[in-house]
Amino acid sequence: MPKMKTNRAAAKRFKKTANGGLKSANAFTSHRFHGKTKKQRRQLRGTDMMDSTNVKRYKKLLSNIK
């Protein structure tokens, strides 16, 4: 059976943490900031941990990333 390939689109968007979690950038940050409060905009900066309901699915896509 051939080796499982890493999904390259997912590899560019998500990073594995030391404890096995996944971190990613926040959604809703590309445009239309005039409808968001300053607090929302500030909290959308940087990265965040992925929700636990999605981690299993995305770990499979990132199977070869260490």
PDBQT receptor file of N, H, CA, C and O in Angstrom, charges set to zero:
ATOM      1  N   MET A   1       0.842  -1.183   0.000  1.00  0.00    +0.000 N 
ATOM      2  CA  MET A   1       0.000   0.000   0.000  1.00  0.00    +0.000 C 
ATOM      3  C   MET A   1       0.890   1.251   0.000  1.00  0.00    +0.000 C 
ATOM      4  O   MET A   1       1.856   1.316   0.761  1.00  0.00    +0.000 OA
ATOM      5  N   PRO A   2       0.576   2.247  -0.846  1.00  0.00    +0.000 N 
ATOM      6  CA  PRO A   2       1.434   3.439  -0.896  1.00  0.00    +0.000 C 
ATOM      7  C   PRO A   2       1.302   4.302   0.351  1.00  0.00    +0.000 C 
ATOM      8  O   PRO A   2       0.326   4.213   1.095  1.00  0.00    +0.000 OA
ATOM      9  N   LYS A   3       2.314   5.140   0.555  1.00  0.00    +0.000 N 
ATOM     10  H   LYS A   3       3.107   5.212  -0.050  1.00  0.00    +0.000 HD
ATOM     11  CA  LYS A   3       2.279   6.057   1.682  1.00  0.00    +0.000 C 
ATOM     12  C   LYS A   3       1.185   7.087   1.486  1.00  0.00    +0.000 C 
ATOM     13  O   LYS A   3       0.831   7.440   0.361  1.00  0.00    +0.000 OA
ATOM     14  N   MET A   4       0.656   7.561   2.605  1.00  0.00    +0.000 N 
ATOM     15  H   MET A   4       0.943   7.273   3.519  1.00  0.00    +0.000 HD
ATOM     16  CA  MET A   4      -0.370   8.595   2.539  1.00  0.00    +0.000 C 
ATOM     17  C   MET A   4       0.299   9.948   2.338  1.00  0.00    +0.000 C 
ATOM     18  O   MET A   4       1.249  10.284   3.045  1.00  0.00    +0.000 OA
ATOM     19  N   LYS A   5      -0.189  10.720   1.381  1.00  0.00    +0.000 N 
ATOM     20  H   LYS A   5      -0.960  10.447   0.806  1.00  0.00    +0.000 HD
ATOM     21  CA  LYS A   5       0.398  12.027   1.110  1.00  0.00    +0.000 C 
ATOM     22  C   LYS A   5      -0.192  13.091   2.027  1.00  0.00    +0.000 C 
ATOM     23  O   LYS A   5      -1.353  13.009   2.428  1.00  0.00    +0.000 OA
ATOM     24  N   THR A   6       0.617  14.080   2.349  1.00  0.00    +0.000 N 
ATOM     25  H   THR A   6       1.560  14.147   2.023  1.00  0.00    +0.000 HD
ATOM     26  CA  THR A   6       0.150  15.231   3.118  1.00  0.00    +0.000 C 
ATOM     27  C   THR A   6      -0.649  16.138   2.201  1.00  0.00    +0.000 C 
ATOM     28  O   THR A   6      -0.241  16.399   1.070  1.00  0.00    +0.000 OA
ATOM     29  N   ASN A   7      -1.770  16.614   2.677  1.00  0.00    +0.000 N 
ATOM     30  H   ASN A   7      -2.102  16.402   3.596  1.00  0.00    +0.000 HD
ATOM     31  CA  ASN A   7      -2.550  17.581   1.915  1.00  0.00    +0.000 C 
ATOM     32  C   ASN A   7      -1.813  18.917   1.978  1.00  0.00    +0.000 C 
ATOM     33  O   ASN A   7      -1.718  19.517   3.049  1.00  0.00    +0.000 OA
ATOM     34  N   ARG A   8      -1.292  19.392   0.844  1.00  0.00    +0.000 N 
ATOM     35  H   ARG A   8      -1.370  18.906  -0.026  1.00  0.00    +0.000 HD
ATOM     36  CA  ARG A   8      -0.432  20.574   0.831  1.00  0.00    +0.000 C 
ATOM     37  C   ARG A   8      -1.199  21.850   1.163  1.00  0.00    +0.000 C 
ATOM     38  O   ARG A   8      -0.632  22.770   1.752  1.00  0.00    +0.000 OA
ATOM     39  N   ALA A   9      -2.466  21.923   0.800  1.00  0.00    +0.000 N 
ATOM     40  H   ALA A   9      -2.927  21.176   0.322  1.00  0.00    +0.000 HD
ATOM     41  CA  ALA A   9      -3.267  23.108   1.132  1.00  0.00    +0.000 C 
ATOM     42  C   ALA A   9      -3.424  23.230   2.645  1.00  0.00    +0.000 C 
ATOM     43  O   ALA A   9      -3.326  24.326   3.197  1.00  0.00    +0.000 OA
ATOM     44  N   ALA A  10      -3.666  22.103   3.313  1.00  0.00    +0.000 N 
ATOM     45  H   ALA A  10      -3.746  21.213   2.864  1.00  0.00    +0.000 HD
ATOM     46  CA  ALA A  10      -3.800  22.116   4.772  1.00  0.00    +0.000 C 
ATOM     47  C   ALA A  10      -2.461  22.408   5.444  1.00  0.00    +0.000 C 
ATOM     48  O   ALA A  10      -2.419  23.087   6.470  1.00  0.00    +0.000 OA
ATOM     49  N   ALA A  11      -1.364  21.900   4.872  1.00  0.00    +0.000 N 
ATOM     50  H   ALA A  11      -1.398  21.349   4.038  1.00  0.00    +0.000 HD
ATOM     51  CA  ALA A  11      -0.047  22.105   5.463  1.00  0.00    +0.000 C 
ATOM     52  C   ALA A  11       0.341  23.576   5.469  1.00  0.00    +0.000 C 
ATOM     53  O   ALA A  11       1.077  24.022   6.349  1.00  0.00    +0.000 OA
ATOM     54  N   LYS A  12      -0.148  24.328   4.497  1.00  0.00    +0.000 N 
ATOM     55  H   LYS A  12      -0.745  23.966   3.781  1.00  0.00    +0.000 HD
ATOM     56  CA  LYS A  12       0.165  25.750   4.425  1.00  0.00    +0.000 C 
ATOM     57  C   LYS A  12      -0.674  26.572   5.396  1.00  0.00    +0.000 C 
ATOM     58  O   LYS A  12      -0.290  27.686   5.753  1.00  0.00    +0.000 OA
ATOM     59  N   ARG A  13      -1.802  26.044   5.822  1.00  0.00    +0.000 N 
ATOM     60  H   ARG A  13      -2.114  25.139   5.533  1.00  0.00    +0.000 HD
ATOM     61  CA  ARG A  13      -2.727  26.802   6.663  1.00  0.00    +0.000 C 
ATOM     62  C   ARG A  13      -2.659  26.465   8.142  1.00  0.00    +0.000 C 
ATOM     63  O   ARG A  13      -2.988  27.305   8.979  1.00  0.00    +0.000 OA
ATOM     64  N   PHE A  14      -2.238  25.247   8.482  1.00  0.00    +0.000 N 
ATOM     65  H   PHE A  14      -1.971  24.564   7.802  1.00  0.00    +0.000 HD
ATOM     66  CA  PHE A  14      -2.264  24.791   9.866  1.00  0.00    +0.000 C 
ATOM     67  C   PHE A  14      -0.889  24.319  10.313  1.00  0.00    +0.000 C 
ATOM     68  O   PHE A  14      -0.116  23.794   9.512  1.00  0.00    +0.000 OA
ATOM     69  N   LYS A  15      -0.584  24.508  11.603  1.00  0.00    +0.000 N 
ATOM     70  H   LYS A  15      -1.212  24.934  12.254  1.00  0.00    +0.000 HD
ATOM     71  CA  LYS A  15       0.671  24.044  12.178  1.00  0.00    +0.000 C 
ATOM     72  C   LYS A  15       0.369  23.175  13.395  1.00  0.00    +0.000 C 
ATOM     73  O   LYS A  15      -0.546  23.466  14.164  1.00  0.00    +0.000 OA
ATOM     74  N   LYS A  16       1.145  22.106  13.562  1.00  0.00    +0.000 N 
ATOM     75  H   LYS A  16       1.889  21.869  12.937  1.00  0.00    +0.000 HD
ATOM     76  CA  LYS A  16       0.998  21.266  14.740  1.00  0.00    +0.000 C 
ATOM     77  C   LYS A  16       1.754  21.887  15.895  1.00  0.00    +0.000 C 
ATOM     78  O   LYS A  16       2.837  22.441  15.707  1.00  0.00    +0.000 OA
ATOM     79  N   THR A  17       1.187  21.797  17.100  1.00  0.00    +0.000 N 
ATOM     80  H   THR A  17       0.307  21.347  17.253  1.00  0.00    +0.000 HD
ATOM     81  CA  THR A  17       1.855  22.295  18.291  1.00  0.00    +0.000 C 
ATOM     82  C   THR A  17       2.606  21.137  18.954  1.00  0.00    +0.000 C 
ATOM     83  O   THR A  17       2.440  19.979  18.571  1.00  0.00    +0.000 OA
ATOM     84  N   ALA A  18       3.417  21.457  19.935  1.00  0.00    +0.000 N 
ATOM     85  H   ALA A  18       3.552  22.397  20.246  1.00  0.00    +0.000 HD
ATOM     86  CA  ALA A  18       4.235  20.434  20.613  1.00  0.00    +0.000 C 
ATOM     87  C   ALA A  18       3.376  19.380  21.296  1.00  0.00    +0.000 C 
ATOM     88  O   ALA A  18       3.762  18.212  21.359  1.00  0.00    +0.000 OA
ATOM     89  N   ASN A  19       2.213  19.780  21.808  1.00  0.00    +0.000 N 
ATOM     90  H   ASN A  19       1.899  20.729  21.757  1.00  0.00    +0.000 HD
ATOM     91  CA  ASN A  19       1.331  18.829  22.499  1.00  0.00    +0.000 C 
ATOM     92  C   ASN A  19       0.351  18.139  21.564  1.00  0.00    +0.000 C 
ATOM     93  O   ASN A  19      -0.537  17.422  22.027  1.00  0.00    +0.000 OA
ATOM     94  N   GLY A  20       0.493  18.339  20.255  1.00  0.00    +0.000 N 
ATOM     95  H   GLY A  20       1.214  18.921  19.879  1.00  0.00    +0.000 HD
ATOM     96  CA  GLY A  20      -0.340  17.629  19.298  1.00  0.00    +0.000 C 
ATOM     97  C   GLY A  20      -1.592  18.361  18.855  1.00  0.00    +0.000 C 
ATOM     98  O   GLY A  20      -2.388  17.812  18.093  1.00  0.00    +0.000 OA
ATOM     99  N   GLY A  21      -1.784  19.589  19.317  1.00  0.00    +0.000 N 
ATOM    100  H   GLY A  21      -1.138  20.035  19.936  1.00  0.00    +0.000 HD
ATOM    101  CA  GLY A  21      -2.928  20.369  18.865  1.00  0.00    +0.000 C 
ATOM    102  C   GLY A  21      -2.638  21.003  17.514  1.00  0.00    +0.000 C 
ATOM    103  O   GLY A  21      -1.555  20.824  16.956  1.00  0.00    +0.000 OA
ATOM    104  N   LEU A  22      -3.596  21.735  16.996  1.00  0.00    +0.000 N 
ATOM    105  H   LEU A  22      -4.476  21.881  17.449  1.00  0.00    +0.000 HD
ATOM    106  CA  LEU A  22      -3.412  22.438  15.740  1.00  0.00    +0.000 C 
ATOM    107  C   LEU A  22      -3.735  23.910  15.929  1.00  0.00    +0.000 C 
ATOM    108  O   LEU A  22      -4.706  24.263  16.598  1.00  0.00    +0.000 OA
ATOM    109  N   LYS A  23      -2.911  24.767  15.334  1.00  0.00    +0.000 N 
ATOM    110  H   LYS A  23      -2.121  24.481  14.790  1.00  0.00    +0.000 HD
ATOM    111  CA  LYS A  23      -3.195  26.192  15.391  1.00  0.00    +0.000 C 
ATOM    112  C   LYS A  23      -3.359  26.721  13.975  1.00  0.00    +0.000 C 
ATOM    113  O   LYS A  23      -2.784  26.190  13.025  1.00  0.00    +0.000 OA
ATOM    114  N   SER A  24      -4.155  27.777  13.852  1.00  0.00    +0.000 N 
ATOM    115  H   SER A  24      -4.622  28.208  14.623  1.00  0.00    +0.000 HD
ATOM    116  CA  SER A  24      -4.411  28.355  12.543  1.00  0.00    +0.000 C 
ATOM    117  C   SER A  24      -4.782  29.817  12.702  1.00  0.00    +0.000 C 
ATOM    118  O   SER A  24      -5.048  30.290  13.807  1.00  0.00    +0.000 OA
ATOM    119  N   ALA A  25      -4.797  30.523  11.587  1.00  0.00    +0.000 N 
ATOM    120  H   ALA A  25      -4.581  30.139  10.689  1.00  0.00    +0.000 HD
ATOM    121  CA  ALA A  25      -5.210  31.923  11.596  1.00  0.00    +0.000 C 
ATOM    122  C   ALA A  25      -6.722  31.994  11.766  1.00  0.00    +0.000 C 
ATOM    123  O   ALA A  25      -7.424  31.012  11.523  1.00  0.00    +0.000 OA
ATOM    124  N   ASN A  26      -7.220  33.142  12.179  1.00  0.00    +0.000 N 
ATOM    125  H   ASN A  26      -6.651  33.940  12.376  1.00  0.00    +0.000 HD
ATOM    126  CA  ASN A  26      -8.653  33.326  12.366  1.00  0.00    +0.000 C 
ATOM    127  C   ASN A  26      -9.349  33.632  11.050  1.00  0.00    +0.000 C 
ATOM    128  O   ASN A  26      -8.754  34.212  10.141  1.00  0.00    +0.000 OA
ATOM    129  N   ALA A  27     -10.599  33.243  10.956  1.00  0.00    +0.000 N 
ATOM    130  H   ALA A  27     -11.082  32.772  11.693  1.00  0.00    +0.000 HD
ATOM    131  CA  ALA A  27     -11.425  33.588   9.805  1.00  0.00    +0.000 C 
ATOM    132  C   ALA A  27     -11.963  35.007   9.989  1.00  0.00    +0.000 C 
ATOM    133  O   ALA A  27     -11.781  35.610  11.046  1.00  0.00    +0.000 OA
ATOM    134  N   PHE A  28     -12.613  35.530   8.977  1.00  0.00    +0.000 N 
ATOM    135  H   PHE A  28     -12.761  35.040   8.118  1.00  0.00    +0.000 HD
ATOM    136  CA  PHE A  28     -13.268  36.853   9.003  1.00  0.00    +0.000 C 
ATOM    137  C   PHE A  28     -12.269  38.001   9.138  1.00  0.00    +0.000 C 
ATOM    138  O   PHE A  28     -12.560  38.990   9.811  1.00  0.00    +0.000 OA
ATOM    139  N   THR A  29     -11.098  37.885   8.511  1.00  0.00    +0.000 N 
ATOM    140  H   THR A  29     -10.862  37.082   7.964  1.00  0.00    +0.000 HD
ATOM    141  CA  THR A  29     -10.090  38.937   8.645  1.00  0.00    +0.000 C 
ATOM    142  C   THR A  29      -9.668  39.549   7.315  1.00  0.00    +0.000 C 
ATOM    143  O   THR A  29      -8.684  40.287   7.275  1.00  0.00    +0.000 OA
ATOM    144  N   SER A  30     -10.371  39.269   6.238  1.00  0.00    +0.000 N 
ATOM    145  H   SER A  30     -11.170  38.668   6.271  1.00  0.00    +0.000 HD
ATOM    146  CA  SER A  30      -9.887  39.751   4.945  1.00  0.00    +0.000 C 
ATOM    147  C   SER A  30     -10.474  41.089   4.522  1.00  0.00    +0.000 C 
ATOM    148  O   SER A  30      -9.797  41.859   3.841  1.00  0.00    +0.000 OA
ATOM    149  N   HIS A  31     -11.694  41.386   4.895  1.00  0.00    +0.000 N 
ATOM    150  H   HIS A  31     -12.244  40.761   5.448  1.00  0.00    +0.000 HD
ATOM    151  CA  HIS A  31     -12.302  42.658   4.476  1.00  0.00    +0.000 C 
ATOM    152  C   HIS A  31     -13.522  42.955   5.340  1.00  0.00    +0.000 C 
ATOM    153  O   HIS A  31     -13.883  42.171   6.218  1.00  0.00    +0.000 OA
ATOM    154  N   ARG A  32     -14.152  44.101   5.078  1.00  0.00    +0.000 N 
ATOM    155  H   ARG A  32     -13.858  44.738   4.365  1.00  0.00    +0.000 HD
ATOM    156  CA  ARG A  32     -15.364  44.547   5.784  1.00  0.00    +0.000 C 
ATOM    157  C   ARG A  32     -15.126  44.745   7.275  1.00  0.00    +0.000 C 
ATOM    158  O   ARG A  32     -15.900  44.275   8.108  1.00  0.00    +0.000 OA
ATOM    159  N   PHE A  33     -14.044  45.447   7.599  1.00  0.00    +0.000 N 
ATOM    160  H   PHE A  33     -13.415  45.829   6.923  1.00  0.00    +0.000 HD
ATOM    161  CA  PHE A  33     -13.739  45.700   9.001  1.00  0.00    +0.000 C 
ATOM    162  C   PHE A  33     -14.605  46.799   9.596  1.00  0.00    +0.000 C 
ATOM    163  O   PHE A  33     -14.688  46.919  10.818  1.00  0.00    +0.000 OA
ATOM    164  N   HIS A  34     -15.250  47.602   8.761  1.00  0.00    +0.000 N 
ATOM    165  H   HIS A  34     -15.182  47.505   7.768  1.00  0.00    +0.000 HD
ATOM    166  CA  HIS A  34     -16.076  48.683   9.300  1.00  0.00    +0.000 C 
ATOM    167  C   HIS A  34     -17.296  48.142  10.042  1.00  0.00    +0.000 C 
ATOM    168  O   HIS A  34     -17.910  48.880  10.814  1.00  0.00    +0.000 OA
ATOM    169  N   GLY A  35     -17.660  46.901   9.838  1.00  0.00    +0.000 N 
ATOM    170  H   GLY A  35     -17.162  46.302   9.211  1.00  0.00    +0.000 HD
ATOM    171  CA  GLY A  35     -18.788  46.303  10.541  1.00  0.00    +0.000 C 
ATOM    172  C   GLY A  35     -18.395  45.606  11.827  1.00  0.00    +0.000 C 
ATOM    173  O   GLY A  35     -19.253  45.094  12.547  1.00  0.00    +0.000 OA
ATOM    174  N   LYS A  36     -17.094  45.581  12.123  1.00  0.00    +0.000 N 
ATOM    175  H   LYS A  36     -16.397  45.997  11.539  1.00  0.00    +0.000 HD
ATOM    176  CA  LYS A  36     -16.617  44.899  13.319  1.00  0.00    +0.000 C 
ATOM    177  C   LYS A  36     -16.133  45.924  14.347  1.00  0.00    +0.000 C 
ATOM    178  O   LYS A  36     -15.649  46.998  13.990  1.00  0.00    +0.000 OA
ATOM    179  N   THR A  37     -16.271  45.579  15.610  1.00  0.00    +0.000 N 
ATOM    180  H   THR A  37     -16.664  44.706  15.900  1.00  0.00    +0.000 HD
ATOM    181  CA  THR A  37     -15.812  46.479  16.674  1.00  0.00    +0.000 C 
ATOM    182  C   THR A  37     -14.289  46.402  16.786  1.00  0.00    +0.000 C 
ATOM    183  O   THR A  37     -13.664  45.482  16.260  1.00  0.00    +0.000 OA
ATOM    184  N   LYS A  38     -13.702  47.377  17.477  1.00  0.00    +0.000 N 
ATOM    185  H   LYS A  38     -14.210  48.124  17.905  1.00  0.00    +0.000 HD
ATOM    186  CA  LYS A  38     -12.254  47.366  17.697  1.00  0.00    +0.000 C 
ATOM    187  C   LYS A  38     -11.836  46.111  18.447  1.00  0.00    +0.000 C 
ATOM    188  O   LYS A  38     -10.794  45.521  18.159  1.00  0.00    +0.000 OA
ATOM    189  N   LYS A  39     -12.654  45.706  19.410  1.00  0.00    +0.000 N 
ATOM    190  H   LYS A  39     -13.501  46.185  19.645  1.00  0.00    +0.000 HD
ATOM    191  CA  LYS A  39     -12.345  44.507  20.191  1.00  0.00    +0.000 C 
ATOM    192  C   LYS A  39     -12.322  43.266  19.296  1.00  0.00    +0.000 C 
ATOM    193  O   LYS A  39     -11.434  42.423  19.428  1.00  0.00    +0.000 OA
ATOM    194  N   GLN A  40     -13.293  43.150  18.388  1.00  0.00    +0.000 N 
ATOM    195  H   GLN A  40     -14.014  43.835  18.281  1.00  0.00    +0.000 HD
ATOM    196  CA  GLN A  40     -13.319  42.011  17.474  1.00  0.00    +0.000 C 
ATOM    197  C   GLN A  40     -12.070  41.986  16.601  1.00  0.00    +0.000 C 
ATOM    198  O   GLN A  40     -11.430  40.947  16.443  1.00  0.00    +0.000 OA
ATOM    199  N   ARG A  41     -11.733  43.146  16.037  1.00  0.00    +0.000 N 
ATOM    200  H   ARG A  41     -12.254  43.990  16.166  1.00  0.00    +0.000 HD
ATOM    201  CA  ARG A  41     -10.569  43.235  15.157  1.00  0.00    +0.000 C 
ATOM    202  C   ARG A  41      -9.287  42.874  15.906  1.00  0.00    +0.000 C 
ATOM    203  O   ARG A  41      -8.433  42.175  15.361  1.00  0.00    +0.000 OA
ATOM    204  N   ARG A  42      -9.145  43.334  17.126  1.00  0.00    +0.000 N 
ATOM    205  H   ARG A  42      -9.839  43.902  17.569  1.00  0.00    +0.000 HD
ATOM    206  CA  ARG A  42      -7.963  43.044  17.927  1.00  0.00    +0.000 C 
ATOM    207  C   ARG A  42      -7.863  41.543  18.226  1.00  0.00    +0.000 C 
ATOM    208  O   ARG A  42      -6.779  40.963  18.167  1.00  0.00    +0.000 OA
ATOM    209  N   GLN A  43      -8.987  40.930  18.542  1.00  0.00    +0.000 N 
ATOM    210  H   GLN A  43      -9.868  41.401  18.590  1.00  0.00    +0.000 HD
ATOM    211  CA  GLN A  43      -8.970  39.515  18.899  1.00  0.00    +0.000 C 
ATOM    212  C   GLN A  43      -8.818  38.590  17.694  1.00  0.00    +0.000 C 
ATOM    213  O   GLN A  43      -8.483  37.417  17.855  1.00  0.00    +0.000 OA
ATOM    214  N   LEU A  44      -9.060  39.105  16.494  1.00  0.00    +0.000 N 
ATOM    215  H   LEU A  44      -9.332  40.058  16.363  1.00  0.00    +0.000 HD
ATOM    216  CA  LEU A  44      -8.897  38.294  15.287  1.00  0.00    +0.000 C 
ATOM    217  C   LEU A  44      -7.451  38.268  14.791  1.00  0.00    +0.000 C 
ATOM    218  O   LEU A  44      -7.113  37.478  13.909  1.00  0.00    +0.000 OA
ATOM    219  N   ARG A  45      -6.589  39.135  15.357  1.00  0.00    +0.000 N 
ATOM    220  H   ARG A  45      -6.863  39.777  16.073  1.00  0.00    +0.000 HD
ATOM    221  CA  ARG A  45      -5.183  39.135  14.964  1.00  0.00    +0.000 C 
ATOM    222  C   ARG A  45      -4.495  37.866  15.444  1.00  0.00    +0.000 C 
ATOM    223  O   ARG A  45      -4.915  37.257  16.427  1.00  0.00    +0.000 OA
ATOM    224  N   GLY A  46      -3.439  37.474  14.748  1.00  0.00    +0.000 N 
ATOM    225  H   GLY A  46      -3.098  37.969  13.949  1.00  0.00    +0.000 HD
ATOM    226  CA  GLY A  46      -2.623  36.353  15.203  1.00  0.00    +0.000 C 
ATOM    227  C   GLY A  46      -3.277  35.002  14.949  1.00  0.00    +0.000 C 
ATOM    228  O   GLY A  46      -4.145  34.873  14.086  1.00  0.00    +0.000 OA
ATOM    229  N   THR A  47      -2.854  34.005  15.705  1.00  0.00    +0.000 N 
ATOM    230  H   THR A  47      -2.149  34.110  16.406  1.00  0.00    +0.000 HD
ATOM    231  CA  THR A  47      -3.349  32.640  15.513  1.00  0.00    +0.000 C 
ATOM    232  C   THR A  47      -4.164  32.191  16.717  1.00  0.00    +0.000 C 
ATOM    233  O   THR A  47      -4.146  32.817  17.777  1.00  0.00    +0.000 OA
ATOM    234  N   ASP A  48      -4.871  31.096  16.523  1.00  0.00    +0.000 N 
ATOM    235  H   ASP A  48      -4.884  30.588  15.662  1.00  0.00    +0.000 HD
ATOM    236  CA  ASP A  48      -5.710  30.544  17.573  1.00  0.00    +0.000 C 
ATOM    237  C   ASP A  48      -5.691  29.031  17.457  1.00  0.00    +0.000 C 
ATOM    238  O   ASP A  48      -5.381  28.492  16.394  1.00  0.00    +0.000 OA
ATOM    239  N   MET A  49      -6.015  28.351  18.530  1.00  0.00    +0.000 N 
ATOM    240  H   MET A  49      -6.266  28.789  19.393  1.00  0.00    +0.000 HD
ATOM    241  CA  MET A  49      -6.081  26.894  18.491  1.00  0.00    +0.000 C 
ATOM    242  C   MET A  49      -7.340  26.455  17.758  1.00  0.00    +0.000 C 
ATOM    243  O   MET A  49      -8.396  27.077  17.875  1.00  0.00    +0.000 OA
ATOM    244  N   MET A  50      -7.206  25.371  17.002  1.00  0.00    +0.000 N 
ATOM    245  H   MET A  50      -6.348  24.866  16.907  1.00  0.00    +0.000 HD
ATOM    246  CA  MET A  50      -8.343  24.838  16.264  1.00  0.00    +0.000 C 
ATOM    247  C   MET A  50      -9.323  24.186  17.233  1.00  0.00    +0.000 C 
ATOM    248  O   MET A  50      -8.914  23.608  18.240  1.00  0.00    +0.000 OA
ATOM    249  N   ASP A  51     -10.599  24.277  16.932  1.00  0.00    +0.000 N 
ATOM    250  H   ASP A  51     -10.931  24.747  16.114  1.00  0.00    +0.000 HD
ATOM    251  CA  ASP A  51     -11.627  23.680  17.763  1.00  0.00    +0.000 C 
ATOM    252  C   ASP A  51     -11.454  22.163  17.813  1.00  0.00    +0.000 C 
ATOM    253  O   ASP A  51     -11.117  21.541  16.805  1.00  0.00    +0.000 OA
ATOM    254  N   SER A  52     -11.681  21.578  18.963  1.00  0.00    +0.000 N 
ATOM    255  H   SER A  52     -11.956  22.083  19.781  1.00  0.00    +0.000 HD
ATOM    256  CA  SER A  52     -11.432  20.146  19.162  1.00  0.00    +0.000 C 
ATOM    257  C   SER A  52     -12.300  19.259  18.265  1.00  0.00    +0.000 C 
ATOM    258  O   SER A  52     -11.930  18.117  17.996  1.00  0.00    +0.000 OA
ATOM    259  N   THR A  53     -13.440  19.761  17.800  1.00  0.00    +0.000 N 
ATOM    260  H   THR A  53     -13.740  20.690  18.019  1.00  0.00    +0.000 HD
ATOM    261  CA  THR A  53     -14.302  18.956  16.933  1.00  0.00    +0.000 C 
ATOM    262  C   THR A  53     -13.694  18.751  15.549  1.00  0.00    +0.000 C 
ATOM    263  O   THR A  53     -14.079  17.817  14.845  1.00  0.00    +0.000 OA
ATOM    264  N   ASN A  54     -12.750  19.606  15.143  1.00  0.00    +0.000 N 
ATOM    265  H   ASN A  54     -12.438  20.365  15.715  1.00  0.00    +0.000 HD
ATOM    266  CA  ASN A  54     -12.139  19.500  13.818  1.00  0.00    +0.000 C 
ATOM    267  C   ASN A  54     -10.748  18.867  13.831  1.00  0.00    +0.000 C 
ATOM    268  O   ASN A  54     -10.232  18.499  12.776  1.00  0.00    +0.000 OA
ATOM    269  N   VAL A  55     -10.142  18.737  14.996  1.00  0.00    +0.000 N 
ATOM    270  H   VAL A  55     -10.562  19.036  15.854  1.00  0.00    +0.000 HD
ATOM    271  CA  VAL A  55      -8.741  18.322  15.073  1.00  0.00    +0.000 C 
ATOM    272  C   VAL A  55      -8.514  16.952  14.451  1.00  0.00    +0.000 C 
ATOM    273  O   VAL A  55      -7.553  16.787  13.699  1.00  0.00    +0.000 OA
ATOM    274  N   LYS A  56      -9.344  15.979  14.728  1.00  0.00    +0.000 N 
ATOM    275  H   LYS A  56     -10.124  16.113  15.338  1.00  0.00    +0.000 HD
ATOM    276  CA  LYS A  56      -9.147  14.622  14.219  1.00  0.00    +0.000 C 
ATOM    277  C   LYS A  56      -9.138  14.595  12.691  1.00  0.00    +0.000 C 
ATOM    278  O   LYS A  56      -8.313  13.913  12.084  1.00  0.00    +0.000 OA
ATOM    279  N   ARG A  57     -10.039  15.322  12.086  1.00  0.00    +0.000 N 
ATOM    280  H   ARG A  57     -10.710  15.876  12.579  1.00  0.00    +0.000 HD
ATOM    281  CA  ARG A  57     -10.164  15.374  10.623  1.00  0.00    +0.000 C 
ATOM    282  C   ARG A  57      -8.909  15.987   9.990  1.00  0.00    +0.000 C 
ATOM    283  O   ARG A  57      -8.408  15.482   8.986  1.00  0.00    +0.000 OA
ATOM    284  N   TYR A  58      -8.406  17.074  10.579  1.00  0.00    +0.000 N 
ATOM    285  H   TYR A  58      -8.813  17.484  11.396  1.00  0.00    +0.000 HD
ATOM    286  CA  TYR A  58      -7.267  17.759   9.988  1.00  0.00    +0.000 C 
ATOM    287  C   TYR A  58      -5.943  17.079  10.290  1.00  0.00    +0.000 C 
ATOM    288  O   TYR A  58      -4.989  17.228   9.527  1.00  0.00    +0.000 OA
ATOM    289  N   LYS A  59      -5.865  16.334  11.386  1.00  0.00    +0.000 N 
ATOM    290  H   LYS A  59      -6.641  16.213  12.006  1.00  0.00    +0.000 HD
ATOM    291  CA  LYS A  59      -4.644  15.576  11.664  1.00  0.00    +0.000 C 
ATOM    292  C   LYS A  59      -4.427  14.511  10.595  1.00  0.00    +0.000 C 
ATOM    293  O   LYS A  59      -3.288  14.183  10.262  1.00  0.00    +0.000 OA
ATOM    294  N   LYS A  60      -5.510  13.978  10.064  1.00  0.00    +0.000 N 
ATOM    295  H   LYS A  60      -6.435  14.245  10.334  1.00  0.00    +0.000 HD
ATOM    296  CA  LYS A  60      -5.411  12.989   9.002  1.00  0.00    +0.000 C 
ATOM    297  C   LYS A  60      -4.831  13.622   7.729  1.00  0.00    +0.000 C 
ATOM    298  O   LYS A  60      -4.059  12.985   7.013  1.00  0.00    +0.000 OA
ATOM    299  N   LEU A  61      -5.205  14.865   7.454  1.00  0.00    +0.000 N 
ATOM    300  H   LEU A  61      -5.832  15.383   8.035  1.00  0.00    +0.000 HD
ATOM    301  CA  LEU A  61      -4.670  15.565   6.280  1.00  0.00    +0.000 C 
ATOM    302  C   LEU A  61      -3.187  15.898   6.464  1.00  0.00    +0.000 C 
ATOM    303  O   LEU A  61      -2.436  15.970   5.491  1.00  0.00    +0.000 OA
ATOM    304  N   LEU A  62      -2.777  16.099   7.708  1.00  0.00    +0.000 N 
ATOM    305  H   LEU A  62      -3.387  16.041   8.498  1.00  0.00    +0.000 HD
ATOM    306  CA  LEU A  62      -1.400  16.481   8.013  1.00  0.00    +0.000 C 
ATOM    307  C   LEU A  62      -0.605  15.283   8.532  1.00  0.00    +0.000 C 
ATOM    308  O   LEU A  62       0.297  15.448   9.354  1.00  0.00    +0.000 OA
ATOM    309  N   SER A  63      -0.928  14.099   8.064  1.00  0.00    +0.000 N 
ATOM    310  H   SER A  63      -1.660  13.965   7.397  1.00  0.00    +0.000 HD
ATOM    311  CA  SER A  63      -0.368  12.878   8.642  1.00  0.00    +0.000 C 
ATOM    312  C   SER A  63       1.153  12.802   8.586  1.00  0.00    +0.000 C 
ATOM    313  O   SER A  63       1.753  12.187   9.467  1.00  0.00    +0.000 OA
ATOM    314  N   ASN A  64       1.799  13.397   7.592  1.00  0.00    +0.000 N 
ATOM    315  H   ASN A  64       1.311  13.897   6.876  1.00  0.00    +0.000 HD
ATOM    316  CA  ASN A  64       3.252  13.267   7.461  1.00  0.00    +0.000 C 
ATOM    317  C   ASN A  64       4.015  14.442   8.052  1.00  0.00    +0.000 C 
ATOM    318  O   ASN A  64       5.246  14.434   8.038  1.00  0.00    +0.000 OA
ATOM    319  N   ILE A  65       3.323  15.450   8.572  1.00  0.00    +0.000 N 
ATOM    320  H   ILE A  65       2.323  15.456   8.583  1.00  0.00    +0.000 HD
ATOM    321  CA  ILE A  65       3.990  16.610   9.167  1.00  0.00    +0.000 C 
ATOM    322  C   ILE A  65       4.398  16.259  10.596  1.00  0.00    +0.000 C 
ATOM    323  O   ILE A  65       3.594  15.727  11.362  1.00  0.00    +0.000 OA
ATOM    324  N   LYS A  66       5.633  16.555  10.950  1.00  0.00    +0.000 N 
ATOM    325  H   LYS A  66       6.286  16.987  10.329  1.00  0.00    +0.000 HD
ATOM    326  CA  LYS A  66       6.092  16.239  12.304  1.00  0.00    +0.000 C 
ATOM    327  C   LYS A  66       6.005  17.433  13.216  1.00  0.00    +0.000 C 
ATOM    328  O   LYS A  66       6.354  17.337  14.393  1.00  0.00    +0.000 OA
TER     329      LYS A  66
